Amino acid sequence: MMRTFCTSGPVDKKTCYYVERPDIMAESLNHIENWRYFTVSAPRQSGKTTLLNDIVEKIKDKYITIFLSFEDYKNMKTEEEFIETFYEEIIEEAEKYNITLETKPQKIRMIKNIFEEIYKKTGKEVVLMIDEFEKLNNEEIMNTLLHVIRKIYHKKEMYKLRSVILISVSYLSGVLEDNASPFNIAEHMEVPYFTKEQVYDLLSQHEKETGQLFDEKVKELIWHNAAGQPGLTNGLAYDLVVKKAKGEKIITEKHFEKTLYDYIKKYIDKNMENIISKAHEEKEIVMQILFEPESVEFDISDERIKFLYLHGVIDDCEGKCCVKVPLYYKKLYNHFKPKINGERKKILEYEDNLKKYIDKDGNLKLNELFKRYIEYIKSRGAVMFKGRNYYEGVYQYNLDQFLSTYMGLLDGKVYPETQIGGGRIDLMVMYKEKEYLIEVKANIIKYEYEIAKKQLVEYLKRSGLKEGWLVIYSEAIEDFKHEIEEIEGVKINVWFIKTNFESPSKVN
């Protein structure tokens, strides 16, 4: 049977490409061997359940593993109802080991008897794993259960409950904040995203088994855009293999460009929808993180930041809040940018000849487009820029919308590119498989201007490009201008865009 990239977990090694995760596996097994009770957290589609199934496989000969899920426990009303469901699930798990349980507990405090009975019948200690633990939203029942687990923990060798592992999407803060709990901070594990090596390992499994190859640039783009997020990594690879490059020998950058576009503009992907849903719950601070780069300090004591971090939306980038997964960033950017209806007819001139934006070799003449952009801003700047907050992304949106309008006609694409070292808004124009990188800054001082040029030079050099564009929006400048600088063998086009216009009531 041919294996494939699995886009919904848990991963079955017989049917799916699979990556070993030795570090976290060793840590988990070490905790179990040392009678530790601990929590495991990670956002959805991060490979938690796959990891736990792997742990079960590795310890099945030594211990009895009871694997439960509280997914259907969210409407539990009474202790009796909880015990009924809990015991039924344990019976099902015990049957896998041909164990018939006889003593049904009447109260939560009596569940310790189950583990004693299993030990008496098998001579093996029990490892209890509870997935989706946060779905048990009856506080009284949860507190009673944790109290019982705590009592067992203090006499774990008597009750033969070797280890308890609680698994959740985010930190089980109520569990962790209780100092008397066996689930203290030291015993918390987060499931990390794939490393670059693991992503390349996953892709190479497909290459070896099918003979279909990923272009080296495509491997880099999958790693870069998904940042090792397991669900996204598999999703991008699956889309390329099954939809964009089916039957082709080599998966190219052109194929990836189409996959990326679909993920941002077309697909309703459950991973992405979850991120957008969580971002909407804290929309104001998300807008600021997205569109005023490096302006929000990362501080987990801020409940908004904690919520977004625990659900995988944002991360800590050198002390500042950022969206670390570039594909999430692009999706959020596209989702939250204001929809400016009717502006297209203002952007395009009826007399415009699109041929003047392409040179004789078929390359994009981006500077010619910027000249047209300045004409557009001169006529529309007062309307588009007046009274907007910078963090609403008005300048970036405006340039993105302008370029996207033209690139749509020229069969090119515009993408918001990922942030570097803490997050910033860049635009990448793709035309005929060639990249044109644009960095956008607003109302900066000379010191920040020099840093912006250096950053752009570094990024261009890393991308193997010889020319880049830096767009400076400023209220302080008198007029529009274009300057060209040669820095370390790289050509930088700096376009200064005036934003200080008379109020809209005085213009058309």
C-alpha positions in Angstrom: 0.0 0.0 0.0 1.3 3.5 -0.9 1.7 5.9 2.0 0.7 9.5 1.8 0.9 12.8 3.7 -1.8 12.8 6.4 -3.7 15.9 6.9 -5.8 14.8 9.9 -4.5 12.9 12.9 -3.6 10.7 14.5 -1.0 9.4 12.0 -1.1 5.8 11.1 2.5 4.7 10.2 1.2 2.1 7.8 -0.7 4.6 5.6 1.1 7.9 6.4 4.6 9.3 6.2 5.8 9.7 9.7 8.6 11.6 11.5 10.2 10.2 14.7 10.5 12.8 17.5 13.2 11.3 19.7 13.8 14.2 22.1 10.2 14.5 23.4 9.7 10.8 23.3 12.7 10.2 25.6 11.4 12.9 28.0 8.0 11.3 28.1 9.3 7.8 28.7 11.7 9.2 31.4 8.7 10.8 33.2 6.8 7.5 33.1 9.7 5.5 34.4 10.1 7.9 37.3 6.5 7.8 38.4 5.8 11.3 37.2 2.3 12.7 36.7 2.5 15.4 34.0 0.6 17.5 31.4 1.2 17.7 27.7 0.0 20.7 25.6 0.1 21.9 22.0 -2.2 23.7 19.6 -4.4 21.5 17.4 -2.8 19.5 14.6 0.6 19.6 16.3 0.9 15.9 16.6 -0.1 15.4 20.3 -2.3 12.3 19.7 0.3 10.8 17.3 3.0 11.2 19.9 0.8 9.6 22.6 -0.1 6.6 20.4 3.6 6.2 19.9 4.2 6.2 23.6 1.5 3.6 24.1 3.2 1.4 21.5 6.6 1.7 23.2 5.3 0.9 26.7 2.6 -1.7 25.9 4.6 -4.7 27.0 5.6 -3.2 30.3 2.5 -1.3 31.5 -1.2 -1.4 31.0 -2.1 1.8 29.2 -5.6 3.3 29.7 -6.2 6.0 27.0 -9.3 8.1 27.5 -10.7 11.2 25.8 -12.9 13.8 27.6 -14.1 15.1 24.2 -17.7 14.2 25.0 -17.6 15.2 28.7 -18.4 18.9 28.1 -22.0 18.7 29.3 -21.4 16.5 32.4 -23.9 17.5 35.1 -23.4 15.0 38.0 -20.7 12.8 39.5 -22.9 9.8 38.7 -23.0 10.7 35.0 -19.2 11.2 35.0 -18.5 7.9 36.7 -20.8 6.0 34.3 -19.0 7.3 31.2 -15.5 7.2 32.8 -15.9 3.5 33.8 -17.4 2.4 30.5 -14.4 3.9 28.7 -12.0 2.1 31.1 -13.8 -1.2 30.5 -13.3 -0.8 26.8 -9.6 -0.1 27.2 -9.2 -3.0 29.6 -10.8 -5.4 27.1 -7.8 -4.7 24.8 -5.7 -6.5 27.3 -8.4 -9.2 27.9 -9.1 -7.8 31.4 -12.6 -8.1 32.8 -13.2 -5.6 35.5 -15.7 -6.5 38.3 -15.8 -3.6 40.8 -17.6 -0.5 39.6 -16.8 2.6 41.6 -19.8 4.5 42.9 -17.9 7.7 43.5 -14.9 9.5 41.9 -12.9 8.9 45.1 -13.2 5.1 44.5 -11.5 5.1 41.1 -8.2 4.1 42.8 -9.8 0.6 43.2 -9.8 0.2 39.4 -6.0 0.5 39.2 -5.5 -1.9 42.1 -7.8 -4.5 40.4 -5.9 -4.2 37.1 -2.6 -4.8 38.9 -3.9 -7.8 40.8 -5.1 -9.4 37.6 -2.0 -8.6 35.4 0.9 -7.8 37.7 1.4 -4.6 35.6 1.1 -1.0 36.7 -1.2 1.4 34.9 -0.4 4.5 32.9 -3.5 6.7 32.6 -3.7 9.1 29.6 -6.6 11.6 29.3 -6.8 13.5 26.1 -8.9 16.7 25.6 -8.9 17.2 29.4 -10.0 20.8 29.2 -13.4 19.6 27.7 -14.5 18.5 31.2 -15.9 21.9 32.0 -17.8 21.0 35.2 -15.5 22.6 37.7 -16.8 20.6 40.7 -16.3 17.3 39.0 -12.8 18.3 37.7 -11.7 19.5 41.1 -12.9 16.2 42.7 -11.1 14.2 40.1 -7.9 16.2 40.5 -8.1 15.8 44.3 -8.4 12.1 43.9 -5.5 11.9 41.5 -3.4 14.0 44.0 -4.2 11.5 46.8 -3.3 8.6 44.6 -0.1 10.4 43.6 1.1 10.5 47.2 0.5 6.7 47.4 1.0 5.9 43.8 3.1 2.8 44.5 0.4 1.4 46.7 -2.3 2.0 44.1 -0.1 1.0 41.2 -0.9 4.0 39.1 2.5 4.5 37.5 1.8 7.8 35.6 -1.0 10.1 34.8 -0.8 12.2 31.6 -3.3 15.0 31.0 -3.4 16.3 27.4 -4.9 19.5 26.3 -4.8 22.2 23.5 -3.4 24.7 25.9 -1.9 24.9 29.4 -4.2 23.5 32.0 -3.8 26.7 34.0 -6.3 25.7 36.7 -4.4 22.5 37.3 -0.9 24.1 37.1 -1.7 27.0 39.4 -2.6 24.8 42.3 0.7 24.3 44.2 -0.7 21.1 45.9 -1.3 19.5 42.5 1.0 16.8 41.3 0.8 18.5 37.9 3.2 21.3 38.7 5.0 23.5 36.2 8.1 21.4 36.2 6.1 18.5 34.9 4.6 20.2 31.9 5.7 19.3 28.3 4.9 21.2 25.1 4.9 19.3 21.9 7.2 21.3 19.6 6.7 21.8 15.9 8.9 19.8 13.4 12.5 20.9 13.0 13.8 21.7 9.5 15.5 18.3 9.4 12.3 16.6 10.3 10.3 18.4 7.6 13.0 17.4 5.0 12.9 13.8 6.3 9.1 13.8 5.8 9.4 15.0 2.2 12.2 12.6 1.4 10.0 9.7 2.4 7.6 10.6 -0.4 10.5 11.0 -2.8 12.0 7.6 -2.0 8.6 5.8 -2.1 7.2 7.4 -5.3 10.2 8.8 -7.3 8.4 12.2 -7.4 10.9 14.9 -6.3 10.4 18.2 -4.5 12.5 21.0 -6.0 15.0 22.2 -3.3 13.4 25.6 -3.4 9.9 24.0 -2.8 11.3 22.1 0.3 12.6 25.5 1.6 9.2 27.1 0.9 7.3 24.4 2.8 9.6 24.7 5.7 9.5 28.5 5.7 5.7 28.9 5.3 4.6 26.2 7.8 7.5 26.8 10.2 7.3 23.1 11.0 3.7 23.1 12.1 2.9 19.4 11.5 -0.7 19.8 10.2 0.3 22.6 7.8 3.5 20.9 6.7 1.5 17.8 5.8 -1.3 19.8 4.3 0.9 21.8 1.9 2.8 18.7 0.8 -0.5 16.8 0.3 -2.0 19.6 -1.8 1.2 19.7 -4.0 1.3 15.9 -4.5 -2.4 15.2 -5.0 -3.7 18.4 -6.7 -1.0 20.7 -8.1 1.7 18.3 -9.4 -0.1 15.0 -9.7 1.7 12.7 -12.1 4.6 15.1 -12.6 8.2 14.1 -12.0 9.3 17.3 -10.2 7.2 19.5 -7.9 8.2 23.1 -8.8 8.0 26.5 -7.3 5.2 27.3 -9.8 3.2 24.4 -8.2 3.9 25.8 -4.7 2.8 29.3 -5.7 -0.6 27.9 -6.6 -0.9 25.9 -3.4 0.0 29.0 -1.3 -2.5 31.1 -3.1 -5.3 28.6 -2.5 -4.4 28.3 1.2 -4.6 32.1 1.6 -7.5 32.9 -0.7 -9.6 29.8 -1.4 -9.4 26.9 1.0 -11.4 26.5 4.1 -8.8 24.7 6.1 -9.7 23.6 9.7 -6.3 24.5 11.0 -6.4 28.0 9.5 -10.1 28.5 10.5 -9.2 27.7 14.1 -6.5 30.4 14.1 -8.8 33.0 12.6 -11.5 32.1 15.1 -9.1 32.6 18.0 -7.7 35.8 16.5 -11.2 37.2 16.2 -11.7 36.8 20.0 -8.8 39.3 20.6 -9.1 41.2 17.3 -7.9 44.6 18.5 -4.5 43.4 19.8 -4.1 41.0 16.9 -4.5 44.0 14.5 -1.8 45.8 16.4 0.5 42.8 16.4 0.0 42.3 12.7 0.2 45.9 11.5 2.3 47.7 14.0 5.3 45.4 14.1 7.3 45.0 17.3 5.0 47.3 19.2 3.4 44.8 21.6 5.6 43.4 24.4 5.3 39.7 24.9 3.9 39.3 28.5 2.1 36.1 29.5 0.5 37.9 32.4 -1.7 39.8 29.8 -4.7 37.4 29.4 -5.1 38.4 25.8 -1.5 37.5 24.9 -1.7 34.3 27.0 -4.9 33.2 25.2 -3.4 33.9 21.7 -0.1 32.2 22.6 -1.7 29.1 24.1 -3.8 28.6 20.9 -0.8 28.9 18.6 -1.8 32.3 17.0 1.2 34.3 18.3 4.6 33.7 19.7 7.5 35.4 21.5 10.0 37.0 19.1 12.8 38.4 21.1 10.4 39.9 23.7 7.8 41.1 21.2 4.6 39.5 20.1 4.6 38.1 16.5 2.8 35.6 14.3 5.7 33.1 13.9 4.1 30.8 11.4 4.3 32.7 8.1 1.3 31.0 6.5 -0.8 32.0 9.6 0.5 35.5 9.2 -0.4 35.7 5.5 -3.9 34.2 6.2 -4.6 36.6 9.0 -3.3 39.6 7.0 -5.6 38.7 4.1 -8.5 38.1 6.4 -8.2 41.3 8.5 -7.3 43.8 5.8 -10.1 46.2 5.1 -12.2 45.5 2.1 -12.0 48.8 0.1 -14.8 48.5 -2.5 -14.8 50.5 -5.7 -11.2 51.5 -5.5 -10.1 49.4 -8.5 -11.5 51.8 -11.0 -9.6 54.6 -9.3 -6.3 52.6 -9.5 -6.5 51.7 -13.2 -6.4 54.3 -15.9 -8.5 53.7 -19.0 -5.6 54.7 -21.2 -3.1 52.6 -19.3 -0.9 50.4 -21.6 0.2 47.4 -19.5 3.1 46.7 -21.9 5.1 49.6 -20.4 5.4 47.6 -17.2 7.3 44.7 -18.8 10.8 45.0 -20.3 12.0 43.4 -23.5 13.2 40.3 -21.6 9.8 39.8 -20.0 10.7 41.1 -16.6 8.5 43.3 -14.5 9.5 47.0 -14.5 8.4 47.6 -10.9 9.8 51.1 -10.8 7.4 52.0 -13.6 4.5 50.7 -11.5 5.7 52.8 -8.6 5.6 55.9 -10.9 1.9 55.0 -11.6 1.4 54.4 -7.9 2.5 58.0 -7.1 0.1 59.3 -9.7 -2.7 57.3 -8.0 -1.7 58.5 -4.4 -1.6 62.2 -5.6 -5.2 61.8 -6.6 -6.4 59.5 -3.8 -4.0 60.0 -0.8 -6.3 62.5 1.0 -9.1 60.0 0.9 -7.1 56.8 1.6 -4.7 58.0 4.3 -6.5 60.7 6.2 -7.6 59.9 9.8 -6.4 56.3 9.7 -4.3 54.6 12.4 -1.0 53.3 11.2 -1.6 50.0 12.9 -4.7 49.4 10.7 -2.1 48.7 8.0 -3.5 51.4 5.7 -0.2 52.1 3.9 0.6 48.4 3.4 -3.0 47.5 2.4 -3.0 50.4 0.0 0.2 49.3 -1.8 -0.9 45.7 -1.7 -4.2 46.5 -3.3 -2.6 48.7 -5.9 0.0 46.1 -6.9 -2.5 43.2 -6.7 -4.8 45.1 -9.1 -2.1 45.3 -11.7 -0.6 41.9 -11.1 -4.0 40.4 -11.5 -4.1 41.7 -15.1 -0.4 40.8 -15.7 -0.9 37.2 -14.4 1.3 37.8 -11.4 0.7 37.5 -7.6 1.3 39.6 -4.5 1.9 38.0 -1.1 2.4 39.6 2.3 5.7 38.1 3.2 6.8 36.9 6.6 8.3 39.0 9.3 11.9 39.0 10.2 13.1 39.0 13.8 9.9 40.1 15.5 7.5 40.8 12.6 7.1 43.4 9.9 5.0 43.8 6.9 6.7 43.0 3.6 5.2 42.4 0.2 6.5 39.9 -2.3 5.5 40.3 -5.9 5.8 37.1 -8.0 6.0 37.5 -11.8 7.1 34.8 -14.2 8.6 32.8 -11.3 10.7 35.8 -10.3 10.5 37.4 -6.9 10.4 41.2 -6.2 10.8 42.0 -2.5 9.3 45.2 -1.0 9.8 46.3 2.5 7.3 48.9 3.9 8.0 51.4 6.7 6.1 54.4 7.9 7.0 57.5 9.8 10.5 56.3 10.7 13.6 58.4 11.8 16.9 58.4 10.0 18.4 55.7 12.3 15.5 53.3 11.6 15.8 54.1 7.9 19.5 53.0 7.9 18.5 49.8 9.8 15.7 49.1 7.3 18.1 49.3 4.4 20.5 46.9 6.1 17.7 44.4 6.9 16.5 44.5 3.2 20.1 44.0 2.0 20.5 40.9 4.2 17.2 39.5 3.1 18.0 40.0 -0.5 21.4 38.4 -0.1 19.8 35.4 1.6 17.3 35.1 -1.2 20.0 35.4 -3.9 18.5 38.5 -5.3 20.3 41.6 -6.6 17.6 44.3 -6.4 15.0 45.2 -3.8 12.5 48.0 -2.9 12.1 50.0 0.3 8.9 52.1 0.5 8.9 54.9 3.1 5.6 56.5 4.0 6.0 59.7 5.9 4.0 62.8 7.0 7.3 64.7 7.3 8.4 64.7 3.6 7.6 67.6 1.2 7.3 65.5 -1.9 7.5 62.1 -3.5 11.0 60.9 -4.6 12.9 57.9 -5.8 16.5 57.2 -4.8 18.8 54.3 -5.8 21.6 53.0 -3.5 24.2 50.3 -4.2 24.9 48.5 -0.9 27.2 45.4 -0.8 26.6 44.7 -4.4 22.8 44.9 -4.0 20.6 47.6 -5.6 18.1 49.3 -3.3 15.3 51.4 -4.8 13.9 53.7 -2.1 10.5 55.3 -2.8 9.5 58.0 -0.5 5.7 58.4 -0.4 4.1 61.6 1.0 1.1 61.0 3.3 0.4 64.5 4.5 -2.6 65.6 2.4 -5.3 68.2 2.8 -8.5 66.9 4.3 -10.8 64.8 1.9 -13.5 67.6 1.9 -11.1 69.8 -0.1 -10.4 67.3 -2.8 -12.5 65.2 -5.2 
